[in-house]
Amino acid sequence: MIRRFGASPDPRQSYRRRAGAYALLPLDGHLLLTLQDDPGPDLQLPGGGIDPGESPLAALYREVREETGWRIAAPRRVGAFRRFAYMPEYDLWAEKICLIYIARPVRPMGPPTEPGHSALWLRPDEAAHRLGNAGDRHFADQLARGTL
């Protein structure tokens, strides 16, 4: 059973399962995050959906690069959670299965290539309060407490 964060699913709503890979990216006492501007400002762990035929790790490397501009190394899975959410960019109600990894940011490769995204560094304890969803906050809090 994967732990659920956020609102309970609406029994009248149909949800499509969507798996994604997301990263905790600590470096020098800070955590690399992404700020998505549209449809409204939302601070997130970098990552996103796993495309058909793509492995979770391939998706993680691709999504982190697109959303932060950074190359990463040595990803290690540390957990997973699910949440039910509306995804306006896809006009989709989704059961999001979020695979969480910790990895090392290695080198900036340029600005984010994903439109409306910018990279941001925060201390893990601050990120644990400011991230936009409860699952991301939970894992940032574990990192801040040193329990990962």
Backbone as JSON Lines, residues from 0, in Angstrom:
{"i":0,"aa":"M","n":[0.84,-1.17,0.0],"ca":[0.0,0.0,0.0],"c":[0.89,1.25,0.0]}
{"i":1,"aa":"I","n":[0.66,2.13,-0.93],"ca":[1.4,3.38,-1.02],"c":[0.65,4.45,-0.23]}
{"i":2,"aa":"R","n":[1.37,5.16,0.61],"ca":[0.76,6.21,1.44],"c":[0.16,7.31,0.56]}
{"i":3,"aa":"R","n":[-1.03,7.78,0.93],"ca":[-1.69,8.85,0.22],"c":[-1.52,10.15,0.98]}
{"i":4,"aa":"F","n":[-1.26,11.22,0.24],"ca":[-1.23,12.57,0.79],"c":[-2.28,13.39,0.06]}
{"i":5,"aa":"G","n":[-2.83,14.39,0.74],"ca":[-3.79,15.28,0.11],"c":[-5.21,14.78,0.23]}
{"i":6,"aa":"A","n":[-6.07,15.36,-0.58],"ca":[-7.51,15.1,-0.52],"c":[-7.82,13.66,-0.92]}
{"i":7,"aa":"S","n":[-8.88,13.14,-0.32],"ca":[-9.39,11.83,-0.7],"c":[-9.98,11.9,-2.1]}
{"i":8,"aa":"P","n":[-9.94,10.79,-2.83],"ca":[-10.54,10.82,-4.17],"c":[-12.05,11.01,-4.08]}
{"i":9,"aa":"D","n":[-12.59,11.73,-5.03],"ca":[-14.04,11.93,-5.13],"c":[-14.63,10.7,-5.79]}
{"i":10,"aa":"P","n":[-15.51,9.98,-5.13],"ca":[-16.05,8.74,-5.72],"c":[-16.84,8.99,-7.01]}
{"i":11,"aa":"R","n":[-17.25,10.22,-7.26],"ca":[-18.0,10.54,-8.49],"c":[-17.07,10.87,-9.65]}
{"i":12,"aa":"Q","n":[-15.76,11.0,-9.36],"ca":[-14.79,11.41,-10.37],"c":[-13.98,10.2,-10.85]}
{"i":13,"aa":"S","n":[-13.72,10.15,-12.14],"ca":[-12.87,9.11,-12.71],"c":[-11.43,9.64,-12.77]}
{"i":14,"aa":"Y","n":[-10.47,8.84,-12.29],"ca":[-9.07,9.23,-12.26],"c":[-8.25,8.31,-13.14]}
{"i":15,"aa":"R","n":[-7.27,8.88,-13.82],"ca":[-6.34,8.08,-14.6],"c":[-5.02,7.99,-13.83]}
{"i":16,"aa":"R","n":[-4.5,6.79,-13.67],"ca":[-3.24,6.59,-12.96],"c":[-2.1,7.16,-13.8]}
{"i":17,"aa":"R","n":[-1.25,7.94,-13.14],"ca":[-0.11,8.57,-13.82],"c":[1.11,8.47,-12.91]}
{"i":18,"aa":"A","n":[2.09,7.67,-13.31],"ca":[3.32,7.5,-12.53],"c":[4.32,8.58,-12.9]}
{"i":19,"aa":"G","n":[5.07,9.02,-11.89],"ca":[6.09,10.03,-12.11],"c":[7.27,9.81,-11.19]}
{"i":20,"aa":"A","n":[8.42,10.37,-11.57],"ca":[9.64,10.27,-10.79],"c":[10.06,11.68,-10.37]}
{"i":21,"aa":"Y","n":[10.38,11.85,-9.09],"ca":[10.68,13.17,-8.51],"c":[11.94,13.07,-7.66]}
{"i":22,"aa":"A","n":[12.66,14.2,-7.52],"ca":[13.97,14.14,-6.86],"c":[14.13,15.14,-5.74]}
{"i":23,"aa":"L","n":[14.72,14.65,-4.66],"ca":[15.31,15.5,-3.63],"c":[16.74,15.71,-4.07]}
{"i":24,"aa":"L","n":[17.16,16.97,-4.23],"ca":[18.48,17.27,-4.78],"c":[19.26,18.18,-3.84]}
{"i":25,"aa":"P","n":[19.85,17.6,-2.77],"ca":[20.59,18.41,-1.8],"c":[22.01,18.72,-2.27]}
{"i":26,"aa":"L","n":[22.44,19.96,-1.96],"ca":[23.81,20.38,-2.26],"c":[24.17,21.53,-1.33]}
{"i":27,"aa":"D","n":[25.25,21.37,-0.58],"ca":[25.76,22.43,0.29],"c":[24.69,23.01,1.22]}
{"i":28,"aa":"G","n":[23.89,22.14,1.82],"ca":[22.9,22.58,2.79],"c":[21.63,23.15,2.2]}
{"i":29,"aa":"H","n":[21.47,23.06,0.88],"ca":[20.27,23.56,0.22],"c":[19.67,22.46,-0.65]}
{"i":30,"aa":"L","n":[18.45,22.69,-1.08],"ca":[17.71,21.73,-1.89],"c":[17.32,22.42,-3.19]}
{"i":31,"aa":"L","n":[17.64,21.79,-4.33],"ca":[17.28,22.32,-5.64],"c":[15.82,21.97,-5.93]}
{"i":32,"aa":"L","n":[15.01,23.0,-6.17],"ca":[13.58,22.84,-6.43],"c":[13.23,23.49,-7.76]}
{"i":33,"aa":"T","n":[12.0,23.29,-8.18],"ca":[11.51,23.97,-9.37],"c":[10.26,24.76,-9.0]}
{"i":34,"aa":"L","n":[10.16,25.95,-9.56],"ca":[8.99,26.79,-9.39],"c":[8.25,26.81,-10.72]}
{"i":35,"aa":"Q","n":[7.03,26.27,-10.71],"ca":[6.2,26.25,-11.92],"c":[5.25,27.43,-11.84]}
{"i":36,"aa":"D","n":[5.33,28.31,-12.82],"ca":[4.54,29.55,-12.8],"c":[3.09,29.38,-13.24]}
{"i":37,"aa":"D","n":[2.82,28.45,-14.13],"ca":[1.49,28.33,-14.72],"c":[0.9,26.98,-14.4]}
{"i":38,"aa":"P","n":[-0.31,26.85,-13.94],"ca":[-1.39,27.84,-13.94],"c":[-1.33,28.81,-12.76]}
{"i":39,"aa":"G","n":[-0.44,28.59,-11.81],"ca":[-0.24,29.51,-10.69],"c":[1.07,29.12,-10.06]}
{"i":40,"aa":"P","n":[1.72,29.98,-9.31],"ca":[3.01,29.61,-8.73],"c":[2.89,28.38,-7.83]}
{"i":41,"aa":"D","n":[3.73,27.39,-8.1],"ca":[3.72,26.15,-7.33],"c":[5.15,25.67,-7.19]}
{"i":42,"aa":"L","n":[5.63,25.6,-5.95],"ca":[6.97,25.12,-5.65],"c":[6.92,23.59,-5.56]}
{"i":43,"aa":"Q","n":[7.82,22.91,-6.29],"ca":[7.75,21.46,-6.42],"c":[9.13,20.83,-6.34]}
{"i":44,"aa":"L","n":[9.14,19.53,-5.99],"ca":[10.33,18.73,-6.23],"c":[10.44,18.57,-7.74]}
{"i":45,"aa":"P","n":[11.63,18.7,-8.31],"ca":[11.77,18.5,-9.75],"c":[11.41,17.08,-10.13]}
{"i":46,"aa":"G","n":[10.74,16.95,-11.25],"ca":[10.36,15.64,-11.75],"c":[9.07,15.72,-12.5]}
{"i":47,"aa":"G","n":[8.58,14.56,-12.91],"ca":[7.32,14.54,-13.65],"c":[7.01,13.17,-14.17]}
{"i":48,"aa":"G","n":[6.06,13.16,-15.08],"ca":[5.5,11.92,-15.6],"c":[6.49,11.05,-16.34]}
{"i":49,"aa":"I","n":[6.27,9.76,-16.21],"ca":[7.07,8.76,-16.91],"c":[6.36,8.47,-18.22]}
{"i":50,"aa":"D","n":[7.02,8.75,-19.34],"ca":[6.42,8.54,-20.66],"c":[6.31,7.05,-20.97]}
{"i":51,"aa":"P","n":[5.36,6.67,-21.84],"ca":[5.24,5.25,-22.22],"c":[6.57,4.72,-22.75]}
{"i":52,"aa":"G","n":[6.99,3.56,-22.23],"ca":[8.24,2.93,-22.64],"c":[9.48,3.48,-21.97]}
{"i":53,"aa":"E","n":[9.32,4.5,-21.12],"ca":[10.45,5.13,-20.44],"c":[10.6,4.52,-19.04]}
{"i":54,"aa":"S","n":[11.81,4.34,-18.58],"ca":[12.04,3.85,-17.22],"c":[11.9,5.02,-16.24]}
{"i":55,"aa":"P","n":[11.6,4.73,-14.97],"ca":[11.54,5.82,-13.99],"c":[12.84,6.63,-13.9]}
{"i":56,"aa":"L","n":[14.01,5.97,-13.97],"ca":[15.27,6.71,-13.89],"c":[15.5,7.59,-15.12]}
{"i":57,"aa":"A","n":[15.16,7.1,-16.28],"ca":[15.3,7.92,-17.49],"c":[14.39,9.15,-17.39]}
{"i":58,"aa":"A","n":[13.18,8.95,-16.89],"ca":[12.25,10.08,-16.7],"c":[12.82,11.07,-15.69]}
{"i":59,"aa":"L","n":[13.4,10.56,-14.61],"ca":[13.97,11.43,-13.58],"c":[15.07,12.31,-14.15]}
{"i":60,"aa":"Y","n":[16.03,11.72,-14.85],"ca":[17.11,12.5,-15.46],"c":[16.54,13.55,-16.42]}
{"i":61,"aa":"R","n":[15.6,13.15,-17.27],"ca":[15.02,14.07,-18.26],"c":[14.26,15.2,-17.59]}
{"i":62,"aa":"E","n":[13.39,14.85,-16.65],"ca":[12.55,15.87,-16.01],"c":[13.37,16.86,-15.19]}
{"i":63,"aa":"V","n":[14.37,16.38,-14.44],"ca":[15.21,17.29,-13.65],"c":[15.92,18.27,-14.58]}
{"i":64,"aa":"R","n":[16.46,17.77,-15.68],"ca":[17.15,18.64,-16.65],"c":[16.18,19.67,-17.23]}
{"i":65,"aa":"E","n":[14.98,19.23,-17.62],"ca":[14.0,20.14,-18.21],"c":[13.54,21.22,-17.22]}
{"i":66,"aa":"E","n":[13.35,20.83,-15.97],"ca":[12.74,21.75,-14.99],"c":[13.74,22.58,-14.2]}
{"i":67,"aa":"T","n":[15.02,22.16,-14.15],"ca":[16.0,22.91,-13.38],"c":[17.22,23.34,-14.2]}
{"i":68,"aa":"G","n":[17.5,22.63,-15.29],"ca":[18.71,22.89,-16.06],"c":[19.93,22.15,-15.54]}
{"i":69,"aa":"W","n":[19.76,21.31,-14.5],"ca":[20.89,20.61,-13.88],"c":[20.97,19.16,-14.32]}
{"i":70,"aa":"R","n":[22.19,18.67,-14.38],"ca":[22.48,17.25,-14.55],"c":[22.65,16.65,-13.16]}
{"i":71,"aa":"I","n":[22.17,15.41,-12.98],"ca":[22.24,14.76,-11.67],"c":[23.01,13.45,-11.77]}
{"i":72,"aa":"A","n":[23.38,12.91,-10.6],"ca":[24.09,11.64,-10.54],"c":[23.62,10.85,-9.32]}
{"i":73,"aa":"A","n":[23.85,9.56,-9.36],"ca":[23.65,8.63,-8.25],"c":[22.26,8.67,-7.63]}
{"i":74,"aa":"P","n":[21.19,8.61,-8.44],"ca":[19.85,8.59,-7.84],"c":[19.59,7.29,-7.08]}
{"i":75,"aa":"R","n":[18.91,7.44,-5.95],"ca":[18.55,6.3,-5.11],"c":[17.1,6.5,-4.67]}
{"i":76,"aa":"R","n":[16.27,5.51,-4.91],"ca":[14.86,5.63,-4.52],"c":[14.72,5.56,-3.01]}
{"i":77,"aa":"V","n":[13.96,6.53,-2.46],"ca":[13.78,6.6,-1.01],"c":[12.32,6.44,-0.58]}
{"i":78,"aa":"G","n":[11.41,6.36,-1.53],"ca":[10.01,6.19,-1.15],"c":[9.07,6.47,-2.29]}
{"i":79,"aa":"A","n":[7.79,6.47,-1.95],"ca":[6.74,6.75,-2.93],"c":[5.5,7.23,-2.18]}
{"i":80,"aa":"F","n":[4.65,7.94,-2.89],"ca":[3.35,8.31,-2.36],"c":[2.39,8.51,-3.52]}
{"i":81,"aa":"R","n":[1.14,8.62,-3.19],"ca":[0.15,8.9,-4.23],"c":[-0.71,10.06,-3.77]}
{"i":82,"aa":"R","n":[-1.24,10.76,-4.75],"ca":[-2.18,11.83,-4.47],"c":[-3.14,11.94,-5.64]}
{"i":83,"aa":"F","n":[-4.32,12.44,-5.34],"ca":[-5.36,12.61,-6.35],"c":[-5.45,14.1,-6.65]}
{"i":84,"aa":"A","n":[-5.33,14.45,-7.93],"ca":[-5.27,15.87,-8.28],"c":[-5.78,16.1,-9.7]}
{"i":85,"aa":"Y","n":[-6.25,17.31,-9.91],"ca":[-6.58,17.75,-11.27],"c":[-5.32,18.36,-11.88]}
{"i":86,"aa":"M","n":[-5.0,17.96,-13.1],"ca":[-3.83,18.47,-13.81],"c":[-4.32,19.34,-14.96]}
{"i":87,"aa":"P","n":[-4.41,20.67,-14.73],"ca":[-5.01,21.53,-15.75],"c":[-4.25,21.54,-17.07]}
{"i":88,"aa":"E","n":[-2.93,21.34,-17.03],"ca":[-2.16,21.36,-18.27],"c":[-2.54,20.2,-19.2]}
{"i":89,"aa":"Y","n":[-3.14,19.15,-18.63],"ca":[-3.59,18.0,-19.42],"c":[-5.11,17.84,-19.41]}
{"i":90,"aa":"D","n":[-5.81,18.72,-18.7],"ca":[-7.25,18.6,-18.48],"c":[-7.57,17.18,-18.03]}
{"i":91,"aa":"L","n":[-6.91,16.76,-16.94],"ca":[-6.95,15.37,-16.5],"c":[-7.05,15.28,-14.98]}
{"i":92,"aa":"W","n":[-7.97,14.44,-14.52],"ca":[-8.03,14.06,-13.11],"c":[-7.15,12.83,-12.98]}
{"i":93,"aa":"A","n":[-6.14,12.9,-12.12],"ca":[-5.14,11.84,-12.06],"c":[-4.95,11.31,-10.64]}
{"i":94,"aa":"E","n":[-4.69,10.02,-10.56],"ca":[-4.12,9.4,-9.38],"c":[-2.62,9.38,-9.65]}
{"i":95,"aa":"K","n":[-1.9,10.31,-9.04],"ca":[-0.48,10.44,-9.28],"c":[0.29,9.5,-8.35]}
{"i":96,"aa":"I","n":[1.07,8.62,-8.94],"ca":[1.96,7.74,-8.19],"c":[3.35,8.39,-8.29]}
{"i":97,"aa":"C","n":[3.83,8.9,-7.17],"ca":[5.06,9.7,-7.14],"c":[6.19,8.88,-6.55]}
{"i":98,"aa":"L","n":[7.15,8.51,-7.38],"ca":[8.35,7.78,-6.95],"c":[9.39,8.81,-6.57]}
{"i":99,"aa":"I","n":[9.89,8.75,-5.34],"ca":[10.8,9.77,-4.82],"c":[12.22,9.22,-4.74]}
{"i":100,"aa":"Y","n":[13.15,9.98,-5.3],"ca":[14.56,9.64,-5.32],"c":[15.35,10.75,-4.63]}
{"i":101,"aa":"I","n":[16.51,10.4,-4.13],"ca":[17.49,11.4,-3.71],"c":[18.66,11.25,-4.67]}
{"i":102,"aa":"A","n":[19.18,12.38,-5.15],"ca":[20.28,12.35,-6.12],"c":[21.18,13.56,-5.87]}
{"i":103,"aa":"R","n":[22.31,13.53,-6.5],"ca":[23.29,14.61,-6.34],"c":[23.25,15.51,-7.56]}
{"i":104,"aa":"P","n":[22.95,16.81,-7.37],"ca":[23.07,17.74,-8.5],"c":[24.55,17.88,-8.86]}
{"i":105,"aa":"V","n":[24.89,17.64,-10.11],"ca":[26.29,17.6,-10.51],"c":[26.74,18.9,-11.17]}
{"i":106,"aa":"R","n":[25.94,19.36,-12.14],"ca":[26.39,20.51,-12.91],"c":[25.2,21.19,-13.59]}
{"i":107,"aa":"P","n":[25.17,22.52,-13.54],"ca":[24.14,23.23,-14.31],"c":[24.48,23.15,-15.8]}
{"i":108,"aa":"M","n":[23.49,22.82,-16.62],"ca":[23.7,22.68,-18.05],"c":[23.1,23.85,-18.83]}
{"i":109,"aa":"G","n":[22.48,24.77,-18.12],"ca":[21.81,25.9,-18.76],"c":[20.5,26.15,-18.04]}
{"i":110,"aa":"P","n":[19.72,27.08,-18.55],"ca":[18.43,27.35,-17.91],"c":[17.45,26.2,-18.13]}
{"i":111,"aa":"P","n":[16.39,26.12,-17.32],"ca":[15.36,25.1,-17.55],"c":[14.8,25.23,-18.96]}
{"i":112,"aa":"T","n":[14.52,24.1,-19.59],"ca":[13.94,24.12,-20.94],"c":[12.42,23.97,-20.9]}
{"i":113,"aa":"E","n":[11.89,23.59,-19.75],"ca":[10.44,23.45,-19.59],"c":[9.85,24.86,-19.43]}
{"i":114,"aa":"P","n":[8.94,25.26,-20.34],"ca":[8.36,26.61,-20.22],"c":[7.7,26.82,-18.86]}
{"i":115,"aa":"G","n":[7.88,28.01,-18.31],"ca":[7.24,28.36,-17.06],"c":[7.88,27.78,-15.82]}
{"i":116,"aa":"H","n":[9.08,27.19,-15.93],"ca":[9.78,26.62,-14.78],"c":[11.06,27.41,-14.53]}
{"i":117,"aa":"S","n":[11.39,27.55,-13.25],"ca":[12.67,28.14,-12.87],"c":[13.22,27.37,-11.68]}
{"i":118,"aa":"A","n":[14.55,27.32,-11.6],"ca":[15.21,26.61,-10.52],"c":[15.33,27.53,-9.31]}
{"i":119,"aa":"L","n":[15.23,26.94,-8.13],"ca":[15.28,27.7,-6.88],"c":[15.95,26.84,-5.83]}
{"i":120,"aa":"W","n":[16.79,27.45,-4.99],"ca":[17.46,26.74,-3.9],"c":[16.88,27.2,-2.58]}
{"i":121,"aa":"L","n":[16.51,26.26,-1.73],"ca":[16.04,26.54,-0.37],"c":[16.68,25.55,0.59]}
{"i":122,"aa":"R","n":[16.77,25.92,1.85],"ca":[17.18,24.95,2.87],"c":[16.11,23.87,2.96]}
{"i":123,"aa":"P","n":[16.47,22.63,3.22],"ca":[15.46,21.57,3.31],"c":[14.35,21.86,4.33]}
{"i":124,"aa":"D","n":[14.69,22.46,5.49],"ca":[13.65,22.75,6.48],"c":[12.67,23.8,5.97]}
{"i":125,"aa":"E","n":[13.16,24.77,5.2],"ca":[12.27,25.78,4.61],"c":[11.42,25.16,3.51]}
{"i":126,"aa":"A","n":[12.03,24.32,2.68],"ca":[11.28,23.63,1.62],"c":[10.17,22.78,2.21]}
{"i":127,"aa":"A","n":[10.43,22.16,3.37],"ca":[9.43,21.3,4.01],"c":[8.17,22.08,4.38]}
{"i":128,"aa":"H","n":[8.26,23.39,4.45],"ca":[7.08,24.22,4.76],"c":[6.49,24.88,3.52]}
{"i":129,"aa":"R","n":[7.29,25.04,2.47],"ca":[6.85,25.84,1.33],"c":[6.47,25.05,0.08]}
{"i":130,"aa":"L","n":[6.84,23.78,0.02],"ca":[6.49,22.99,-1.16],"c":[4.97,22.9,-1.31]}
{"i":131,"aa":"G","n":[4.52,22.78,-2.55],"ca":[3.1,22.9,-2.86],"c":[2.23,21.71,-2.55]}
{"i":132,"aa":"N","n":[2.8,20.54,-2.29],"ca":[1.93,19.42,-1.93],"c":[2.5,18.69,-0.71]}
{"i":133,"aa":"A","n":[1.62,18.04,0.0],"ca":[1.97,17.42,1.28],"c":[2.98,16.29,1.14]}
{"i":134,"aa":"G","n":[2.94,15.55,0.05],"ca":[3.9,14.47,-0.15],"c":[5.32,15.01,-0.33]}
{"i":135,"aa":"D","n":[5.47,16.04,-1.16],"ca":[6.77,16.67,-1.33],"c":[7.28,17.22,0.01]}
{"i":136,"aa":"R","n":[6.38,17.88,0.77],"ca":[6.77,18.43,2.07],"c":[7.24,17.33,3.01]}
{"i":137,"aa":"H","n":[6.55,16.19,3.0],"ca":[6.92,15.06,3.86],"c":[8.35,14.61,3.59]}
{"i":138,"aa":"F","n":[8.7,14.43,2.32],"ca":[10.04,13.93,2.0],"c":[11.11,14.99,2.24]}
{"i":139,"aa":"A","n":[10.8,16.27,2.0],"ca":[11.75,17.34,2.33],"c":[11.97,17.4,3.84]}
{"i":140,"aa":"D","n":[10.91,17.18,4.61],"ca":[11.03,17.17,6.07],"c":[11.91,16.01,6.53]}
{"i":141,"aa":"Q","n":[11.74,14.84,5.93],"ca":[12.59,13.7,6.29],"c":[14.06,14.01,5.98]}
{"i":142,"aa":"L","n":[14.31,14.66,4.86],"ca":[15.68,15.03,4.51],"c":[16.22,16.04,5.52]}
{"i":143,"aa":"A","n":[15.41,17.02,5.87],"ca":[15.84,18.04,6.85],"c":[16.15,17.42,8.21]}
{"i":144,"aa":"R","n":[15.41,16.39,8.6],"ca":[15.61,15.73,9.89],"c":[16.72,14.68,9.86]}
{"i":145,"aa":"G","n":[17.23,14.41,8.64],"ca":[18.3,13.42,8.51],"c":[17.82,11.98,8.61]}
{"i":146,"aa":"T","n":[16.54,11.73,8.29],"ca":[16.0,10.37,8.41],"c":[15.92,9.64,7.08]}
{"i":147,"aa":"L","n":[16.48,10.2,6.03],"ca":[16.51,9.49,4.74],"c":[17.84,8.8,4.55]}
